[in-house]
Amino acid sequence: MRAAWRHVICFCNFGLSMEIYGTSYSRALRALWMACEMEVEFVHHPLAVERCAKDPDYLSINPAGTIPALVDEGFVQGESLAINLYLARKHGRLWPEDEQGQALSLQWSFWGQASLEAPYVSWMEHGQWLPEALRDAAEQKRAAQALQRPLDRLEQALRDRPYLLGHAFTVADLNVAGISTRLPHAVNG
């Protein structure tokens, strides 16, 4: 363990070859949840995003300085959705067997980030994240309104089935849920 910031807190075992970097208060939560769903052991390094962008040890792992990052037997993967798709394919759980299901998993995963997360982030920026002097109440309201259409689409997709692809929980459900579970306070005030 080279750096002082490395903490093992989840599924602890120093002989493990899979590591996930990032705090559970970030997009890393998706990757942590996915690893738990896969029932794979891993070491969790709960790094805050502010620290990652400056830490030379972390930048040697992920030069982008963003979280999350996954290191799996020497392979480095960034971006939470990409990590989840990689883990689903590698471990076979939550990855549909048929090509159409795989394509729909990709579609829903990308849709979640583009259609749900983008307006949610804007809503949070203008409600909490930005310094108060930079917040714009009108922009926050526009972002909350922009969420309504994708939420209606999601509700429509789940109207007659328990999961996005039908009757089985897949990586698509996890990726969309990883975004949408944070939304209720955005649309309800």
Secondary structure, 3 states (H helix, E strand, C coil): CCCCCCCCCCCCCCCCCEEEECCCCCCHHHHHHHHHHHCCCCEEECCCHHHHCCCHHHHHHCCCCCCCEEEECCEEEECHHHHHHHHHHHHCCCCCCCHHHHHHHHHHHHHHHHHHHHHHHHHHHHHHHCCHHHCCHHHHHHHHHHHHHHHHHHHHHCCCCCECCECCCCHHHHHHHHHHCCCHHHHHC
